[in-house]
Amino acid sequence: MEEFFSRKYGDSVKLGVLSTEPDQARTADEGTETKNAPLDLQFDYLPRDIKKYLDRFVVKQDAAKKVLATAICDHYNHIKRCSVKGPCREYAKQNIIMLGPTGVGKTYLVRTIADLIGVPFVKADATKFSETGYVGGDVEDLVRELVHKADGDVRLAEYGIIYLDEIDKIATPTNILGRDVSGGGVQRGLLKLMEETEVSLRTPFDLTSQLQAAMEFQSKGKVSRSVINTRHILFIVSGAFNGLADIIRKRMGAKAIGFNSAYRSAPRDEDFFQYAKSNDFIEYGFESEFVGRLPVVVSCHELNVDDLFTILKNSEGSIVRQYINAFDAYGIELVPTDPGLLTIAQKAYEDRTGARSLVGVCERTFREFKYNLPHSSIKRLEVTAELVENPQEVLKGILKESEAGQLSEMETTFVMIADEWSKRNGIQIRLQPEAARLLSQKALESGNEAEEVFAETFKDYEHGLNLIRRTQGIQQFEITPDVIRDPRATLDQWIRAYYISR
């Protein structure tokens, strides 16, 4: 191969081996001793421990938290048992399907659990994948990404969590004709991953991987197959599942009528999700084998205004904390109030995208404050309902008040600088109040220090005024606003008047 590149490209191209695989990647022909190496992952949580931890970050969704916590404990306790007693074959893996509208915390729940346990976590959109061999991502790339998230630790990656959102978008309608590469094909691709298979860490269609394999064959006479086993990788899929409630309602028939009467108002679609069965998902458009590999069903409910308010005020993952830190970097204390947070929650609820809306509302509210306040004298910003409702008007008022305070403080500074200049040069200059204000405005507008503005304004006055003082005996000079507006012209006028008087 080196000769081929040399003949085709000369010395301009050199072929070398670039290792793209983790050092810990094991090969398919390694002995069982390596494959069954003890698991380093320490898991000693009880379901209530996980639920209690989730409560710190995710508001509401109590039923979902309990089901998730129990399934997670079952899964990782099984792994722990297998690592001690050896391979455990008879076990139905607790892969999970999560139902619920957008912005209710589905992704956040899973990510928080992964952080707690200490396993790598990969999230992807199911609609970005296609059946192997077609245009689009390969579902096996998700497994390889786990290795990347585990910093190359294949053993740790084999106990990670893969989360696929918008799984409802790959449901295949029963009346579809022809080959469906974006729905059924992806389901079939996920089937073997969700049970147990070995995925090559070399991407089949990657040029670098192919060149590396060729060089390895040239040097060793064979190509090792570095793989990762999916036996203990937990798969969690989720989606809004629009239309699934109608299928459940239809199946329940008369029971659904009694179900409806239990609600003071008409039940929402997600209220039916807790009654979802395998046949409902199959009718929705999923293959029976695919549904069979997702035995745990978790239902999440829409968040109301009070829930969003609680997230803002009490959640450890509240977006408000991010803005508090952002303002703190500029030396500004951001002080949320209950009315202000409630107004943010109300605006977010109107967007109808759950907790995700909180970020958008906060950004629209605080964007101009983050830009303007660092340049002001403001050190404290109270988040009131009025501020959230009319951020631009409140900002204008704050800046105007701040500027007035800065002007007053700056005027005093300029008077002090003028006194020091007078003592240093033996010439008395007196700043009129309006002159001091004009100097202050120049300083604020230019962003320069008061000393710089004063020095630039009166840079030639020491010699000019000394000349007048020595010849005419004038000891005090009145600095009017006109002097500040055009200091050079004023000094020239005073000196000309001196010569004329002679």
C-alpha positions, 0 to 999 in steps of 0.5 A: 500500500505504501508503494501504491501511494508513493507511485500515485502521489510521490513524496507529498503523501505519507501513509501512517497508522492513526489509532482511532480506537480505545486502548482498552478495546477488547477483540472478539477472539479474546478469552472469557477471562477478559470478557468476564472481568469483574465490574468496577462500577459500584452500585448500592442504591435503593429505589427510594435513594434514586427517587429522592435524588431525582426529586432534587432536580426534577419537579413532579412526575412522581409515578415516573420517578418510581418506575424509573428508579425501580427499573434502574435498580433491577438492571444494575443489580442484575449486572452486579450479580453477574459480575460476582457469580458469572454470566447470567443468561436468563434475564429480561433486560429492563429497557424503558419506553417513556411517554409524555409531552415535550418539556416535562423532564424525560431527558433530564430524568435519564441524564440525572440518573446516569450522572448519579450512577456514574455511567456514560450517557448518550442521547440522540434523535431517532429521526436522524437514523436510517437502516444500515446501508441507507443515507442517514446515521447508523444506530450502531454509532450510538454504541460507539459514541458511548465509548467516546463518552467513557473516555475510551473505557470500553468496559465502562461503556458496556454499562452505559445508557443510550437514550433515543428521543422522538421514537414515536416518529419512526413508527411505521403505519400499517398501510405503508407500501415499499421499503421504509428506511426511516421507520421500520428499518431503524426499529429492526436495527435497534432490535439486536442492540437492545438484546445482546450483540457485539458492535465493531468499534471500527466504523464500516464505511470510515476511510480511516478505519479501513486504512488502519485495518489494511495497515494492521493486516500488512503488519500482522497478517490478520485484522483484529476485531475490536468490539463492544458488547451491548448485553448490559447497555440500557436502552431508553426511548421516549416520545410525545406519542400524539394519537396513542391516547386515541388508540388506548381510549378506543380499546378501553371502550366503556371503561374509558367512559368511567375513566372520563367521569373520574375527572372534573374536566376532560382528561388529557391525552397523557392521562391515558398513557398509564394504561398503555399496553403492548398491542397499543404500541403495535397498532401505533406502528411499532413492530411486535419484536421491538415493543417486546424489548421495551418492557417498562413503560413510564408515563410523564404528565404536562407541567402546569404554572405551579410546577414551572414556578417550583422548578424555578424556585426550588430545583437544583437544576433551575435555570435561574441559578445560571443567570445568578452566576452570569450576573455575579461574574459582573459583580451584580447580585440577581435577586429573584422574587416570588412574583417575578418567578411566577410571571416567568412561569406563566409566560413559559406555560403560554409557550406550551413547551414545558420546562424548555420554555423557561430558558427562552423566557429567561433569555428574552427577559435578561438579555438586555440587562446582561449587556447593559448593566455591567457598564453601569454602577448597578450592583443589585437587580431585583427580579420583579413581576414588572421587570418580567412583564416590561423588561425594556421599560424597567431597564431604561428606568434603572439605567437612567437612575444609575446614570444620575447617580454616576453623574452626581458621584462623578461631579464630586470627583471632578471638583476634587481633581480641580482642587488638586490641580489648583494646589499643584500648579498654584493657580485657583480654578473653580468648576461651575456645577454645569461645567462639572456635569459636562465633564462627567457626561464626557467621561461616561460617554467615552468610558474613560477615567475622570483623571484622563478626561480632566488632563485632556481637557486642561492639558495646555492650561498650566502654562497659559494660566501661569502666563496670565497670572504672572503678568496680570496678577489674576489668581482665580479662574472661573471654569464655565460650561463654555470652557468645557465645550471648547477648552482650546478656543477659550484658552486662546481667547484668554491669552489674546485678551491678555496681549490686547490689554498690554 
